[in-house]
Amino acid sequence: MKSSTFAPSQPGLRLARLAAASLLALLAAQTHAAGDGSSASTAKRAVEASQSSKVAKAAEAKQAPKRYSIEQFMATTAINGASFSADEKRILFSSNVTGIFNVYSQDVAGGAPRALTSSTTDSHYAVSYFPQDDRVLFTRDKGGNEQNHLFVRELDGREQDLTPGDKLKASFAGWTPDGSAFYVSSNERDPKFFDLYRYDAKTYARTLIYKNEAGYEVSEISRDGRWIALEKINTTADSDVYLFDTQTQQLKHLTPHDAKKESISYRAATFTPDSRQLILQTNAGAEFTRLQQYELATGKTSELEKADWDIAYTYFSQDGRYRVTGVNADASIRLSVKEQVNGQERPVALPSLPGGEVRGVQFSRSGAKMAFYLNGDRSPSNLFVYDFAGKQVKQLTQSLSKEIDPADLVDARIVRFKSFDGMVIPSVYYQPKEASATNKVPAVLLVHGGPGGQTTRGYSALAQYLANHGYAVLGINNRGSSGYGKSFFTADDGKHGREPLWDCVEAKTYLASTGVIDPDRIGIMGGSYGGYMTLAALAFRPEAFKVGIDIFGVSNWLRTLESIPPYWESFRQALYQEVGDPARDRDFLIATSPLFHAKEIKRPLMVIQGANDPRVIKPESDEIVEAVKKNGVPVEYLVFDDEGHGFSKKKNQIEANRRMLEFLDKYLKPGLSK
């Protein structure tokens, strides 16, 4: 998979609106046909027109939702993660209810969650309960610098850094089956590569079990502790899996192939609970990723599961009884749970739920309970727990602000359009309730990060906020996006700033074809790679979009590719193959870097940046702002000193979203700012 740049109508209301529009069209046709009739006829037509206008206005007023402030939207709580306590009576998760992420414990019986950390400066994210007691693992960095450390919260509330040191990045890599030890990856020895350590769960004494000196990615560890699956990234579309034997210290290449003839992605999904097989994800000989089983003793490979879309993941419950699989089905995750019975798998019927997508399934150690999140277009993620014995499901959280009526939000829908060369581009579309043929609205093209990310369905605070304030939003999956097969995925390689950008320009034609969008009031925005696409659109197709909002986007590929974090070393060559090598492709990178063409930018620009961003460093934004200002173009620049590549604090999210809406209102809704 490509790394991030830097790693579900209102039928009654719709009918009312269509009826009003049809009546107006009929009256217009009658008036045109009548020409200069008698004064009585003219007066009659005037009365009819007035009455029709009232009907139309009433329909539009009924369609328009209540407007919500950004503070109301941000009063919604974001939550993630799920880990059962040893007694299976509580679940550990992360929440930003206070304005910043902290770690909470929630009784499965319900009630208010209990805060276990209380930071007001840096976000704390839950990792896991200890399997045998109530100690807790969590992770945090400093101000978004991505130098995460792993911490333990002791039973008495004291906190200890288990990965001390400067300029290192560490992450939790799993528990041993008996809970006596856990694994941690860290780049403390060599900033470029991650080694794997085993920590004793009582003393925290650690042992180095894999020394990484060849740039492999540590992926999966077998339950018996003998095998470590490693991944080698060749290009963004080509990768291999290796198997390291901790007993013999031998390394075996499991997936040899000729990348020059066919790019094939191999990834290690999980070991089977008996540690006898490794399940692989691969698209060898096919467009979409499927599952294969590799038998460790014999080397025999067999097919396990496939779908008409990419299989995004598969994993087993801790007791080995259940296997969870997620399929990336047209920008939504289609999840299934299968139970292992006498060597066979049978589907498990999931509980009946309100509309939405099941995500983040986690099981208790005994397998008796299942925690999961439910996320919908108009409902952010909420935590649920399911009891298999009693077949009872309970919702534990209510994330959407009580001040927001979900009926005022909009359902997303999947749309497709043909680009300049006939390639079909899938996208996720949010249409404001008040949009109609007689009330055309402005629109914003929203470009995801990447290269190779994907816009998916589900709750998007930004998209809903904009739609609630009268903007159509099209989340484009331009060529190069993941989730639509490897041909589509690789269609942008070496073409950034060109063909993928032209897909974005063609999206304007689609938006105009809806009949409810003003083609002269369309802007473009995005974060990370989406920020680059925004700058590229303004520089290379300056006539296309009315405004642009760049959120920590690349302006100078040469500098960005030369300044990527050291721990991206294993991915460096793949990124060079995708975007360009600064040493070999200097002219191309200059030609596709907006900074060197900033004189062409003539449309209003807004730039938002985190000062601690290690992926797209602050000079990327500083210099494009300075260069565009020389053109006499309106430029607004917003910098957050306590954020990195993405904004985790509500106060900053509120400020950024408010400023973005004000900027769009100023330039896409003439007269509104007055």
C-alpha positions as CSV (number, residue, x, y, z in Angstrom):
1,M,0.0,0.0,0.0
2,K,1.1,3.5,-0.6
3,S,1.9,5.4,2.5
4,S,0.4,8.6,3.7
5,T,2.5,11.5,2.4
6,F,4.0,12.1,5.2
7,A,3.2,7.3,6.0
8,P,-25.2,6.7,4.0
9,S,-32.8,10.9,2.0
10,Q,-35.4,13.0,2.6
11,P,-38.1,11.7,0.0
12,G,-40.9,14.0,1.2
13,L,-38.9,17.1,1.1
14,R,-37.4,16.1,-2.3
15,L,-40.8,15.7,-3.8
16,A,-41.9,19.1,-2.5
17,R,-38.9,20.8,-4.0
18,L,-39.4,19.0,-7.3
19,A,-43.1,20.0,-7.4
20,A,-42.3,23.6,-6.8
21,A,-39.6,23.6,-9.4
22,S,-41.9,22.0,-12.0
23,L,-44.6,24.6,-11.3
24,L,-42.2,27.4,-11.8
25,A,-41.0,25.9,-15.1
26,L,-44.6,25.5,-16.3
27,L,-45.5,29.1,-15.5
28,A,-42.4,30.3,-17.2
29,A,-43.3,28.4,-20.4
30,Q,-46.9,29.7,-20.3
31,T,-45.7,33.3,-19.9
32,H,-43.3,33.0,-22.7
33,A,-46.0,31.5,-25.0
34,A,-48.6,34.2,-24.1
35,G,-46.5,37.1,-25.2
36,D,-48.1,40.5,-24.7
37,G,-51.6,39.4,-23.6
38,S,-54.4,41.5,-22.1
39,S,-53.8,43.3,-18.8
40,A,-56.3,40.9,-17.1
41,S,-54.2,38.0,-18.3
42,T,-51.0,39.7,-17.2
43,A,-52.5,40.4,-13.8
44,K,-53.6,36.8,-13.5
45,R,-50.2,35.5,-14.4
46,A,-48.6,37.8,-11.9
47,V,-50.8,36.5,-9.1
48,E,-50.1,32.9,-10.2
49,A,-46.3,33.7,-10.3
50,S,-46.5,35.2,-6.9
51,Q,-48.3,32.2,-5.5
52,S,-45.8,29.8,-7.1
53,S,-42.9,31.8,-5.8
54,K,-44.4,31.5,-2.3
55,V,-44.7,27.7,-2.8
56,A,-41.1,27.5,-4.0
57,K,-39.8,29.6,-1.1
58,A,-41.7,27.5,1.3
59,A,-40.3,24.3,-0.2
60,E,-36.8,25.8,0.0
61,A,-37.3,26.9,3.6
62,K,-38.5,23.5,4.5
63,Q,-35.5,21.9,2.9
64,A,-32.9,24.2,4.6
65,P,-31.5,22.7,7.8
66,K,-30.7,24.4,11.0
67,R,-27.3,25.9,10.9
68,Y,-24.8,24.8,13.5
69,S,-21.7,26.6,14.7
70,I,-18.3,25.1,14.7
71,E,-18.3,25.0,18.5
72,Q,-21.5,22.8,18.3
73,F,-19.8,20.5,15.8
74,M,-16.7,20.2,17.9
75,A,-18.8,19.4,20.9
76,T,-19.0,16.0,19.3
77,T,-16.7,13.5,20.9
78,A,-14.1,11.5,19.0
79,I,-13.2,8.1,20.4
80,N,-11.1,5.2,19.3
81,G,-9.4,2.0,20.6
82,A,-10.9,-0.8,22.6
83,S,-9.2,-3.2,25.1
84,F,-10.9,-5.3,27.7
85,S,-9.8,-5.4,31.3
86,A,-8.6,-8.7,32.8
87,D,-12.0,-9.3,34.4
88,E,-13.7,-8.3,31.1
89,K,-15.9,-5.8,33.0
90,R,-14.3,-2.6,31.5
91,I,-13.1,-1.4,28.2
92,L,-10.1,1.0,27.7
93,F,-10.4,3.6,24.9
94,S,-9.3,7.2,24.0
95,S,-11.6,10.2,23.9
96,N,-11.2,14.0,23.3
97,V,-14.2,14.9,25.3
98,T,-12.1,17.5,27.2
99,G,-10.7,19.0,24.1
100,I,-7.6,16.8,23.9
101,F,-7.3,13.0,23.7
102,N,-6.9,11.2,27.0
103,V,-7.3,7.6,28.2
104,Y,-10.6,6.4,29.7
105,S,-12.1,3.3,31.2
106,Q,-15.7,2.4,30.5
107,D,-17.8,-0.2,32.4
108,V,-19.4,-2.7,29.9
109,A,-22.6,-2.4,32.0
110,G,-22.8,1.3,31.1
111,G,-22.4,4.6,32.9
112,A,-20.0,7.4,32.6
113,P,-16.4,6.6,31.6
114,R,-13.6,7.3,34.1
115,A,-10.5,9.3,33.0
116,L,-7.2,7.6,33.6
117,T,-5.0,10.4,32.2
118,S,-5.7,14.1,32.4
119,S,-3.3,15.8,30.0
120,T,-4.1,19.4,28.9
121,T,-1.0,19.6,26.5
122,D,-0.2,16.4,24.6
123,S,-2.7,13.8,23.4
124,H,-2.6,10.5,25.2
125,Y,-3.9,7.4,23.3
126,A,-4.9,4.1,24.9
127,V,-3.1,1.0,23.9
128,S,-4.1,-1.9,26.1
129,Y,-5.0,-3.1,29.6
130,F,-2.5,-5.6,31.0
131,P,-4.0,-9.2,30.6
132,Q,-3.7,-10.0,34.2
133,D,-4.3,-6.8,36.1
134,D,-5.5,-3.2,35.7
135,R,-2.3,-1.6,34.6
136,V,-2.6,0.3,31.4
137,L,-0.3,0.9,28.4
138,F,-0.7,4.2,26.5
139,T,1.3,6.3,24.0
140,R,2.0,10.0,23.4
141,D,4.3,12.3,21.6
142,K,5.2,16.0,22.1
143,G,3.2,18.6,20.2
144,G,2.6,16.4,17.2
145,N,6.3,15.6,16.5
146,E,5.5,11.9,16.0
147,Q,8.3,10.8,18.4
148,N,5.9,8.5,20.3
149,H,6.9,6.7,23.4
150,L,5.2,3.8,25.2
151,F,4.1,4.4,28.8
152,V,2.6,2.3,31.6
153,R,0.1,3.6,34.1
154,E,0.7,1.6,37.3
155,L,-2.1,0.5,39.7
156,D,-1.4,3.4,42.0
157,G,-1.7,5.9,39.1
158,R,2.0,6.5,38.6
159,E,3.2,6.8,35.0
160,Q,6.5,5.4,33.6
161,D,8.1,5.8,30.2
162,L,9.0,2.3,29.0
163,T,11.0,3.7,26.1
164,P,13.0,6.6,27.4
165,G,15.4,8.6,25.4
166,D,15.6,11.4,22.9
167,K,14.7,11.3,19.2
168,L,13.3,7.9,19.2
169,K,9.9,6.5,18.1
170,A,8.4,3.4,19.7
171,S,5.2,1.5,19.3
172,F,3.4,-1.5,20.9
173,A,3.6,-4.7,18.9
174,G,1.4,-7.2,20.8
175,W,1.1,-9.5,23.8
176,T,2.3,-13.0,24.3
177,P,-0.7,-15.4,24.6
178,D,-0.3,-15.9,28.4
179,G,0.2,-12.1,29.0
180,S,3.5,-12.6,30.6
181,A,5.3,-10.4,28.1
182,F,4.7,-7.9,25.3
183,Y,6.6,-6.7,22.2
184,V,7.7,-3.2,21.4
185,S,9.4,-1.8,18.2
186,S,11.8,1.1,18.5
187,N,14.4,2.9,16.4
188,E,16.5,4.0,19.3
189,R,19.6,2.0,18.1
190,D,19.4,3.3,14.6
191,P,17.0,6.2,13.7
192,K,16.4,4.6,10.3
193,F,15.3,1.1,11.3
194,F,13.0,-0.4,13.9
195,D,14.2,-3.3,16.1
196,L,11.9,-5.6,18.0
197,Y,12.1,-6.0,21.8
198,R,10.3,-8.4,24.2
199,Y,9.4,-6.8,27.6
200,D,8.7,-8.8,30.8
201,A,5.2,-7.7,31.9
202,K,6.2,-7.7,35.6
203,T,9.7,-6.2,35.7
204,Y,9.7,-4.4,32.3
205,A,13.1,-6.0,31.6
206,R,13.6,-6.3,27.9
207,T,15.4,-8.5,25.4
208,L,16.3,-7.6,21.8
209,I,14.8,-10.4,19.7
210,Y,15.2,-8.9,16.2
211,K,18.0,-6.5,15.2
212,N,16.9,-4.8,12.0
213,E,19.8,-3.8,9.8
214,A,18.3,-4.3,6.3
215,G,15.3,-2.0,6.3
216,Y,12.6,-4.5,6.8
217,E,9.2,-3.6,8.4
218,V,8.4,-5.7,11.4
219,S,4.9,-7.0,10.8
220,E,3.5,-10.0,12.7
221,I,4.7,-12.3,15.5
222,S,3.6,-15.9,15.9
223,R,1.9,-16.8,19.2
224,D,4.6,-19.3,20.1
225,G,7.1,-16.4,19.7
226,R,9.3,-18.3,17.2
227,W,8.4,-16.6,14.0
228,I,8.5,-12.9,13.0
229,A,7.0,-11.9,9.6
230,L,8.9,-9.0,8.0
231,E,7.9,-6.9,5.0
232,K,10.2,-5.4,2.4
233,I,8.8,-2.5,0.5
234,N,10.2,-2.4,-3.1
235,T,7.9,0.2,-4.6
236,T,4.5,1.5,-3.5
237,A,2.9,-1.3,-5.5
238,D,5.4,-4.1,-5.0
239,S,6.5,-5.7,-1.7
240,D,7.7,-9.0,-0.3
241,V,7.4,-11.0,2.9
242,Y,10.2,-12.6,4.8
243,L,10.1,-15.0,7.7
244,F,12.7,-14.7,10.6
245,D,13.2,-17.7,12.8
246,T,14.1,-16.5,16.3
247,Q,15.5,-20.0,17.2
248,T,17.9,-20.4,14.3
249,Q,18.3,-16.7,13.5
250,Q,17.7,-17.6,9.9
251,L,15.8,-15.4,7.4
252,K,13.7,-16.9,4.6
253,H,12.2,-15.1,1.6
254,L,8.6,-16.3,1.3
255,T,7.4,-14.4,-1.8
256,P,10.1,-14.2,-4.5
257,H,8.9,-12.7,-7.8
258,D,10.2,-10.6,-10.7
259,A,9.0,-7.1,-10.0
260,K,10.2,-6.0,-13.4
261,K,7.6,-8.2,-15.0
262,E,4.7,-7.7,-12.6
263,S,4.4,-5.6,-9.6
264,I,2.9,-7.7,-6.8
265,S,2.0,-6.7,-3.3
266,Y,2.6,-9.2,-0.6
267,R,1.8,-8.4,3.1
268,A,1.7,-10.4,6.2
269,A,-1.8,-10.3,7.6
270,T,-1.6,-12.6,10.7
271,F,-0.3,-15.9,11.9
272,T,-2.9,-18.6,12.6
273,P,-3.5,-19.2,16.4
274,D,-1.6,-22.5,16.3
275,S,1.5,-20.7,14.8
276,R,1.6,-23.2,11.9
277,Q,0.5,-20.9,9.1
278,L,1.0,-17.3,8.0
279,I,-1.9,-15.6,6.3
280,L,-0.8,-13.4,3.4
281,Q,-2.5,-10.6,1.6
282,T,-1.6,-10.5,-2.1
283,N,-2.8,-9.3,-5.5
284,A,-0.6,-11.7,-7.5
285,G,-2.2,-12.4,-10.8
286,A,-5.3,-10.3,-10.0
287,E,-6.5,-6.7,-9.6
288,F,-7.7,-7.1,-6.0
289,T,-6.0,-8.2,-2.8
290,R,-7.0,-11.7,-1.5
291,L,-5.9,-14.0,1.3
292,Q,-3.5,-16.9,1.0
293,Q,-2.3,-19.4,3.7
294,Y,1.4,-20.3,3.8
295,E,2.2,-23.5,5.7
296,L,5.4,-22.8,7.7
297,A,6.6,-26.5,7.9
298,T,6.2,-27.3,4.2
299,G,6.1,-24.0,2.4
300,K,2.8,-25.0,0.7
301,T,0.6,-22.1,-0.2
302,S,-3.2,-22.3,-0.6
303,E,-6.0,-19.9,-1.3
304,L,-8.1,-18.8,1.7
305,E,-10.5,-16.0,0.8
306,K,-11.2,-13.5,-2.0
307,A,-13.7,-10.8,-2.8
308,D,-14.6,-8.5,-5.7
309,W,-12.7,-5.7,-3.8
310,D,-9.5,-5.5,-1.8
311,I,-9.4,-7.5,1.5
312,A,-8.1,-4.8,3.8
313,Y,-7.3,-6.9,6.8
314,T,-8.0,-10.2,8.7
315,Y,-7.1,-11.2,12.3
316,F,-8.1,-13.7,15.0
317,S,-9.6,-13.1,18.4
318,Q,-7.3,-13.7,21.4
319,D,-8.7,-17.2,22.1
320,G,-8.4,-18.1,18.4
321,R,-12.1,-18.8,18.0
322,Y,-13.1,-16.0,15.7
323,R,-11.6,-14.5,12.6
324,V,-12.5,-10.9,11.6
325,T,-12.1,-9.8,8.0
326,G,-12.7,-6.3,6.4
327,V,-13.3,-5.8,2.7
328,N,-12.8,-2.3,1.2
329,A,-16.0,-2.4,-0.8
330,D,-16.4,0.8,-2.8
331,A,-15.2,3.2,-0.1
332,S,-16.9,1.3,2.8
333,I,-15.6,-1.5,5.0
334,R,-17.7,-4.6,4.7
335,L,-16.9,-6.6,7.9
336,S,-17.5,-10.3,8.6
337,V,-16.8,-12.5,11.6
338,K,-16.3,-16.3,11.2
339,E,-16.1,-18.8,13.9
340,Q,-13.6,-21.7,13.9
341,V,-15.6,-25.0,14.4
342,N,-13.9,-28.4,14.0
343,G,-11.4,-27.1,11.6
344,Q,-14.0,-25.3,9.5
345,E,-15.2,-21.7,9.5
346,R,-18.8,-20.6,9.7
347,P,-20.3,-17.1,9.5
348,V,-21.3,-15.4,12.8
349,A,-24.5,-13.4,12.6
350,L,-23.8,-9.9,13.9
351,P,-26.3,-8.1,16.1
352,S,-29.0,-6.0,14.5
353,L,-27.8,-2.4,14.5
354,P,-28.9,1.0,13.3
355,G,-27.5,2.1,10.0
356,G,-23.7,2.4,9.8
357,E,-20.4,0.6,9.4
358,V,-18.9,-1.7,12.0
359,R,-15.3,-0.9,12.8
360,G,-12.5,-1.7,15.2
361,V,-13.8,-5.1,16.4
362,Q,-12.0,-6.4,19.5
363,F,-12.7,-9.5,21.6
364,S,-12.3,-10.2,25.3
365,R,-9.6,-12.8,26.1
366,S,-12.2,-15.5,26.7
367,G,-14.1,-14.6,23.5
368,A,-17.3,-14.1,25.4
369,K,-17.6,-10.4,24.6
370,M,-17.0,-8.3,21.5
371,A,-16.4,-4.5,21.5
372,F,-16.8,-2.6,18.3
373,Y,-17.5,0.9,16.9
374,L,-20.5,1.8,14.7
375,N,-20.0,4.8,12.4
376,G,-22.4,6.3,9.9
377,D,-22.6,9.2,7.5
378,R,-24.6,11.2,10.1
379,S,-23.2,9.6,13.2
380,P,-19.6,9.6,14.5
381,S,-18.2,6.4,16.0
382,N,-19.9,5.1,19.1
383,L,-18.6,2.2,21.2
384,F,-20.8,-0.9,21.6
385,V,-20.3,-4.2,23.4
386,Y,-21.9,-7.5,22.4
387,D,-22.4,-10.5,24.8
388,F,-22.3,-13.7,22.8
389,A,-24.0,-15.9,25.5
390,G,-26.9,-13.6,26.0
391,K,-26.9,-12.2,22.5
392,Q,-27.3,-8.7,23.9
393,V,-25.7,-5.6,22.4
394,K,-25.3,-2.4,24.4
395,Q,-24.3,1.1,23.2
396,L,-21.8,2.6,25.7
397,T,-21.2,6.1,24.2
398,Q,-23.1,8.9,22.5
399,S,-20.6,10.9,20.5
400,L,-22.7,13.3,18.5
401,S,-23.3,16.6,20.3
402,K,-26.8,16.7,21.9
403,E,-27.2,20.2,20.2
404,I,-27.1,18.7,16.7
405,D,-30.1,17.0,15.2
406,P,-28.9,14.2,12.9
407,A,-31.8,15.0,10.6
408,D,-30.0,18.3,9.8
409,L,-27.0,16.4,8.5
410,V,-26.7,14.8,5.1
411,D,-26.1,11.3,3.8
412,A,-23.1,10.7,1.6
413,R,-23.5,8.8,-1.7
414,I,-21.0,7.2,-4.0
415,V,-20.8,8.9,-7.4
416,R,-18.6,8.3,-10.5
417,F,-17.6,10.4,-13.5
418,K,-15.4,9.9,-16.5
419,S,-12.2,11.8,-16.6
420,F,-10.4,13.4,-19.6
421,D,-9.2,10.0,-20.9
422,G,-12.3,8.0,-20.1
423,M,-11.0,6.6,-16.8
424,V,-13.9,6.4,-14.3
425,I,-13.2,8.3,-11.1
426,P,-15.2,7.2,-7.9
427,S,-16.0,9.9,-5.3
428,V,-18.0,10.5,-2.1
429,Y,-20.5,13.2,-2.5
430,Y,-22.3,15.3,0.2
431,Q,-25.1,17.6,-1.1
432,P,-26.6,20.3,1.1
433,K,-30.3,19.9,1.8
434,E,-31.1,23.3,0.3
435,A,-29.4,22.7,-3.0
436,S,-31.8,22.7,-6.0
437,A,-32.1,23.8,-9.6
438,T,-33.5,27.1,-8.4
439,N,-31.0,27.5,-5.6
440,K,-27.6,26.5,-6.9
441,V,-24.9,26.2,-4.2
442,P,-21.2,26.6,-4.2
443,A,-19.0,23.5,-3.9
444,V,-15.6,22.3,-2.6
445,L,-13.5,19.5,-4.1
446,L,-11.9,17.7,-1.1
447,V,-8.7,15.8,-2.0
448,H,-7.4,13.1,0.4
449,G,-3.9,12.6,1.6
450,G,-1.4,10.1,0.3
451,P,-0.2,9.6,-2.4
452,G,-2.5,6.6,-2.4
453,G,-5.0,7.4,0.3
454,Q,-8.7,7.0,-0.1
455,T,-11.8,9.1,0.7
456,T,-14.3,6.7,2.4
457,R,-17.8,6.9,3.6
458,G,-18.5,7.5,7.3
459,Y,-18.8,10.5,9.5
460,S,-16.7,13.5,8.4
461,A,-17.0,16.5,10.7
462,L,-15.5,18.8,8.0
463,A,-17.7,17.6,5.2
464,Q,-20.8,17.8,7.4
465,Y,-19.9,21.3,8.7
466,L,-19.5,22.6,5.1
467,A,-22.6,20.9,3.9
468,N,-24.6,22.3,6.8
469,H,-23.5,25.7,5.8
470,G,-24.5,25.3,2.2
471,Y,-21.5,23.8,0.4
472,A,-21.6,20.7,-1.7
473,V,-18.5,18.6,-1.0
474,L,-17.0,16.0,-3.4
475,G,-14.4,13.8,-1.8
476,I,-12.6,12.7,-4.9
477,N,-10.7,9.4,-5.3
478,N,-8.5,10.5,-8.2
479,R,-6.3,7.9,-10.0
480,G,-3.7,6.6,-7.7
481,S,-6.2,6.2,-4.8
482,S,-6.3,2.8,-3.0
483,G,-9.3,0.5,-2.9
484,Y,-10.0,0.2,-6.6
485,G,-7.5,-2.4,-7.8
486,K,-3.8,-2.2,-8.5
487,S,-4.1,-0.7,-12.1
488,F,-6.0,2.3,-10.7
489,F,-3.6,2.4,-7.8
490,T,-0.5,2.7,-9.9
491,A,-2.1,5.0,-12.6
492,D,-0.5,8.1,-10.9
493,D,3.1,6.8,-10.6
494,G,5.4,9.5,-11.9
495,K,2.5,11.7,-12.9
496,H,1.8,13.8,-9.9
497,G,0.8,17.3,-10.7
498,R,-0.5,16.1,-14.0
499,E,-3.1,13.3,-14.7
500,P,-4.3,13.0,-11.1
501,L,-4.7,16.8,-11.1
502,W,-6.6,16.7,-14.3
503,D,-9.0,14.3,-12.7
504,C,-9.7,17.0,-10.1
505,V,-10.3,19.5,-12.9
506,E,-12.7,17.1,-14.6
507,A,-14.6,16.8,-11.3
508,K,-15.9,20.3,-12.0
509,T,-17.8,19.0,-15.0
510,Y,-19.4,16.4,-12.8
511,L,-20.4,18.9,-10.2
512,A,-21.9,21.2,-12.8
513,S,-23.9,18.2,-14.2
514,T,-25.8,17.8,-11.0
515,G,-27.8,20.9,-11.9
516,V,-27.7,22.2,-8.3
517,I,-24.1,23.6,-8.2
518,D,-22.9,26.9,-9.5
519,P,-20.0,26.1,-11.8
520,D,-18.5,29.5,-11.2
521,R,-18.3,29.0,-7.4
522,I,-16.2,25.8,-6.9
523,G,-13.1,25.7,-4.7
524,I,-10.5,23.0,-3.9
525,M,-9.0,22.0,-0.6
526,G,-7.1,19.1,1.0
527,G,-4.5,18.1,3.6
528,S,-1.0,16.7,3.1
529,Y,-0.9,15.3,-0.4
530,G,-4.4,16.9,-0.8
531,G,-2.7,20.2,0.1
532,Y,-0.2,19.6,-2.6
533,M,-3.0,19.0,-5.1
534,T,-4.6,22.2,-4.0
535,L,-1.5,24.2,-4.7
536,A,-0.9,22.3,-8.0
537,A,-4.4,23.2,-9.1
538,L,-3.9,26.9,-8.4
539,A,-0.4,26.9,-10.1
540,F,-0.9,24.6,-13.0
541,R,-4.6,25.1,-13.8
542,P,-5.1,28.6,-12.4
543,E,-8.4,29.1,-14.2
544,A,-10.1,26.0,-12.8
545,F,-10.9,26.8,-9.2
546,K,-12.1,29.9,-7.5
547,V,-10.2,29.4,-4.3
548,G,-7.8,27.0,-2.6
549,I,-7.2,25.8,1.0
550,D,-3.9,24.1,1.5
551,I,-3.6,22.2,4.8
552,F,0.1,21.2,5.5
553,G,0.6,20.4,1.8
554,V,3.9,20.0,-0.2
555,S,5.0,23.0,-2.2
556,N,8.5,21.9,-3.0
557,W,9.0,18.2,-3.7
558,L,12.8,18.5,-3.8
559,R,12.9,19.7,-0.2
560,T,10.2,17.3,1.1
561,L,11.7,14.2,-0.4
562,E,15.1,15.2,1.0
563,S,13.8,16.0,4.5
564,I,11.6,13.0,5.2
565,P,12.0,11.6,8.8
566,P,14.9,9.1,9.2
567,Y,12.5,6.3,10.2
568,W,11.0,6.4,6.7
569,E,14.2,5.0,5.4
570,S,12.7,1.6,4.5
571,F,10.1,3.5,2.4
572,R,12.4,6.1,0.8
573,Q,13.2,4.4,-2.5
574,A,9.5,3.4,-3.0
575,L,8.6,7.0,-2.5
576,Y,11.2,8.1,-5.0
577,Q,9.9,5.7,-7.5
578,E,6.4,7.0,-7.0
579,V,7.0,10.7,-6.9
580,G,10.6,11.2,-8.2
581,D,14.2,10.9,-7.1
582,P,15.7,14.3,-6.1
583,A,19.1,13.2,-7.5
584,R,17.8,11.7,-10.8
585,D,14.5,13.6,-11.5
586,R,15.4,17.1,-10.4
587,D,13.9,18.8,-13.5
588,F,10.7,16.9,-13.2
589,L,10.3,17.6,-9.5
590,I,10.8,21.3,-10.2
591,A,8.3,21.2,-13.0
592,T,5.7,19.6,-10.6
593,S,6.4,21.7,-7.5
594,P,4.0,24.6,-7.1
595,L,6.6,26.8,-5.3
596,F,8.6,27.2,-8.5
597,H,5.4,28.3,-10.4
598,A,3.8,30.4,-7.7
599,K,3.7,33.4,-10.0
600,E,0.9,31.6,-11.8
601,I,-1.3,31.5,-8.7
602,K,-4.0,34.2,-9.1
603,R,-6.8,32.9,-6.9
604,P,-7.3,33.5,-3.2
605,L,-5.3,31.0,-1.1
606,M,-5.5,29.9,2.5
607,V,-2.7,27.9,4.1
608,I,-2.8,26.0,7.4
609,Q,0.3,24.5,9.0
610,G,1.4,22.7,12.2
611,A,4.8,24.1,13.4
612,N,6.0,20.6,14.6
613,D,5.1,18.8,11.4
614,P,8.0,16.3,10.7
615,R,6.6,15.2,7.3
616,V,5.7,18.4,5.5
617,I,7.9,20.9,7.4
618,K,6.9,24.5,8.1
619,P,9.1,26.1,5.4
620,E,6.9,24.3,2.8
621,S,4.1,26.6,3.8
622,D,6.1,29.7,4.8
623,E,7.6,29.9,1.3
624,I,4.5,29.4,-0.8
625,V,2.7,32.0,1.3
626,E,5.5,34.5,0.8
627,A,5.7,33.8,-3.0
628,V,1.9,34.0,-3.6
629,K,1.7,37.3,-1.7
630,K,4.1,38.8,-4.2
631,N,1.3,38.3,-6.9
632,G,-1.0,40.6,-5.0
633,V,-3.3,37.7,-4.3
634,P,-5.3,37.4,-1.1
635,V,-3.4,34.9,1.2
636,E,-4.4,33.9,4.7
637,Y,-1.9,31.9,6.8
638,L,-2.7,30.0,10.0
639,V,0.0,28.3,12.0
640,F,-0.5,26.2,15.1
641,D,2.6,26.0,17.3
642,D,1.4,22.9,19.2
643,E,0.5,20.7,16.3
644,G,2.2,18.4,13.8
645,H,0.9,16.6,10.7
646,G,-2.8,16.8,11.6
647,F,-4.5,18.7,14.4
648,S,-5.4,16.8,17.5
649,K,-6.6,19.6,19.8
650,K,-10.3,20.8,19.7
651,K,-9.3,24.4,20.2
652,N,-7.2,24.3,17.1
653,Q,-9.8,22.3,15.1
654,I,-12.4,24.9,16.0
655,E,-10.1,27.8,14.9
656,A,-9.1,26.1,11.7
657,N,-12.6,25.1,10.7
658,R,-14.0,28.5,11.5
659,R,-11.3,30.3,9.5
660,M,-11.9,28.0,6.6
661,L,-15.6,28.6,6.5
662,E,-15.1,32.4,6.7
663,F,-12.6,32.2,3.9
664,L,-15.0,30.2,1.7
665,D,-17.9,32.4,2.5
666,K,-15.8,35.5,1.5
667,Y,-14.9,34.2,-1.9
668,L,-17.6,31.7,-2.9
669,K,-20.6,33.4,-1.4
670,P,-20.4,37.0,-2.8
671,G,-21.9,39.6,-0.4
672,L,-22.3,37.2,2.5
673,S,-19.3,38.6,4.4
674,K,-20.8,42.0,4.2
